[in-house]
Structures are given as C-alpha cells and as structure tokens.
Amino acid sequence: MDEIGPRLRLRECILFISKWAAILTSWIDGTNKWLSRRFKIALGLVVGVEVAGVLAAGFTMIQVDEYAAADFIWITLLVALMLRVLSGGINDLGLGRSIVKILTKIMGIAAMGAVLLVWTYLKKGDKPWSVFVPVIQSEWALWNYMPPPPPLPTPPPAPSADYSSYPPNPHRQAPLLVFKRHDLSTDEQERFKAPLLSQSEPREIISIDCPGDDEPDCVYAAKFIELFKAAGWIVADGVVHRITLGVPYSGVVLGVHSDYAFDPNQKVGTGHWVKLTPSNISVQQAFANIGVGVQLQSSNQITEGTIQLYFGPVQTEEIAKENLRQTVHFLEQIKNGSKSMSHMR
C-alpha cells in the first residue's frame, strides 16, 4: 500500500493538469483548424507558422531593446508547448511509459527555454529591460519630487581687518591668517601657485635657505620646493641650503642681488633702491595669497638672476600681521603703478 499511494497521488496530479491543459489547447487547436479550413492550408503548416510567428516576435523585441517583452514571449511559448505536451493524452499511467515520454518532452522544452532566456539576458547587457524604463523612472521621480526647503538667510559678513583686504586681481585672493606654520591644504597650494604659473619667461632661479641649526624651519622650507617646481620654476640644486646669517631674521625673507656692499655702519631707516622684477613680484604675491608676508633684503653676495628665500624662525602673531600688511600694501602700490623700484637695506 505504501508504494501504491505515491503513484496514485502522482497520477491524480498529472490528470488534473492534463485536464486543464486539454481545455486550453483545445481552444488553440480549434482556432488553428478554423484557420486551416478558412485558408485551405494544412493544419501542420498553420501550427508551424504560429510557432515561427511567436519566435519572430521575440527576436523583434530583442532588436528594439524590449528584452522584458521578449522574455514574456519566450515564457508564453514554453507554457503553450508544455500544455500541448500534457494534453496529448495519457493512455496508461500504470505502465509509466506516458509519464517518461511527457517528462522527456518537457525537459527538452525547458532546455530550449533556458537557451532563449540566457541568450536574451546576454544581449541585454547593461541596457534597461525596456526602453520605457527610463521614461517611467523619470515620471516617477517627477511624481515623488519634493521641492527643497527655502534657503536659510545669509548672515551678515564679518568685518575684515585692513591687512586681509585685497584689491581685485585674478591671482589675488583674500589671505588666510597663517600665523602658525602648517602643511598647506590643496586650496592653499593652488592659491600659492597661481601667480607663479602666470609668470612668463624668463623666471629667476629660486634658492631656498634656512638656518643651519634649526630643523623645524628647514622642514617647513622644504615644503615649498615641490610647489615652485610644480609651477615650472627652477629651484637651485633642488634642495634646502643650510646657511648662517650675520644678522638673523625671523619669518620669510626675500633676498635679491644688488651691487651695494654691506655697510655695518649704515644708519637705521636708510638703504638703497633695487629695481623690481616680474619674478620678485610673483613670489611676493604667491606668499601673500596664503597669508604670509615677506621681508625684502638685498646683497651683493646673492647671484644675479636668483631670488633667495630664507625661512627663519616663526614670528609672533603681531609681527606676522604687520609683515603681511606691508606686503599687501607694497603689492597694491605696484598694481597702481606707483612702485617700480624697491627700497632695500
């Protein structure tokens, strides 16, 4: 009894499916027979044309990028073929031959369907399942669109100090108040390089120097080697030179060549004039763009055509502000045409 029970349940299930399959396929067969009589052609030819038409419809959907419609056609064709197999008649389930025959045909149809579905998926690639998908997504986005909240009121601008006010200039931007040395951000690096990049040839050679016994200042000075190189300038020897000055300075000192020898007895507030060069102005503007003022010096010990940048110890905030104010004022005078020579000690 235990062996007969499962066989009976299987036969009842297959008979139920076969019954409804027969009802659906009888309607299809009736339509095919009517077409055969109406146009006086063989019934097999009608069925062949019917299957070929379905296949052609699926291939056409693939050509027009309607892959979802193509898959629907393949599945409909597979279901129709399987229903026809199941409705073909089960004469003797007891012998099991009809079941094997039906399962063999169904597996064959399933294999054909798998090939069609996989081939359609490969043809689709990264494309949407239907050309209407982007349209539907766009309409859905418009339907669910929520306008952004109104912007918050803009707070009044904070008053700026005199030393941080810059006149309009394509390469001149409001400086950051840099009183503590740090690694320059990407934005600060771009501001520093802007006037250097705009400087046309010839450009003077840059010599970067620092106190011989002050490692932190030398490390800070070395950060500017790559910035000058990236802007197309030549850095002497590509290194930081450790030097000892007879009169040490703090902060950043810009030194240029002059024909005047150092006079130890020179009075305070006196000096000589040195002609400004485009390179000199560009370097001053580069440091001013990041909020660093430079002090100007000259010496007959500096090679002509070379700008010496000396990075001394960190200045106090008060001195750094004053140097920045003087640098900004100096550049403004150059812009207005009232400066063509620089007073140097």
Stockholm file with secondary structure:
# STOCKHOLM 1.0

chainA/1-345         MDEIGPRLRLRECILFISKWAAILTSWIDGTNKWLSRRFKIALGLVVGVEVAGVLAAGFTMIQVDEYAAADFIWITLLVALMLRVLSGGINDLGLGRSIVKILTKIMGIAAMGAVLLVWTYLKKGDKPWSVFVPVIQSEWALWNYMPPPPPLPTPPPAPSADYSSYPPNPHRQAPLLVFKRHDLSTDEQERFKAPLLSQSEPREIISIDCPGDDEPDCVYAAKFIELFKAAGWIVADGVVHRITLGVPYSGVVLGVHSDYAFDPNQKVGTGHWVKLTPSNISVQQAFANIGVGVQLQSSNQITEGTIQLYFGPVQTEEIAKENLRQTVHFLEQIKNGSKSMSHMR
#=GR chainA/1-345 SS CTTHHHHHHHHHHHHHHHHHHHHHHHHHHHHHHHHHHHHTCCHHHHHHHHHHHHHHHHHHHHHTTCHHHHHHHHHHHHHHHHHHHHTTCCCCGGGSHHHHHHHHHHHHHHHHHHHHHHHHHHHHTTSCSSTTHHHHHHHHHHHTCCCCCCCCCCCCCCCCCGGGCCCCCTTCCCCCCCCSCCCCCHHHHHHHHHHHHHCCSCCCEEEEEEETTCHHHHHHHHHHHHHHHHTTCCEEEEEEEEECCSSCCCSEEEEEECSCCCCTTCCTTCCEEEECCHHHHHHHHHHHHTTCCEEEEEETTSCTTEEEEEECSCCCHHHHHHHHHHHHHHHHHHHTTCCSEEEEC
#=GC SS_cons         CTTHHHHHHHHHHHHHHHHHHHHHHHHHHHHHHHHHHHHTCCHHHHHHHHHHHHHHHHHHHHHTTCHHHHHHHHHHHHHHHHHHHHTTCCCCGGGSHHHHHHHHHHHHHHHHHHHHHHHHHHHHTTSCSSTTHHHHHHHHHHHTCCCCCCCCCCCCCCCCCGGGCCCCCTTCCCCCCCCSCCCCCHHHHHHHHHHHHHCCSCCCEEEEEEETTCHHHHHHHHHHHHHHHHTTCCEEEEEEEEECCSSCCCSEEEEEECSCCCCTTCCTTCCEEEECCHHHHHHHHHHHHTTCCEEEEEETTSCTTEEEEEECSCCCHHHHHHHHHHHHHHHHHHHTTCCSEEEEC
//
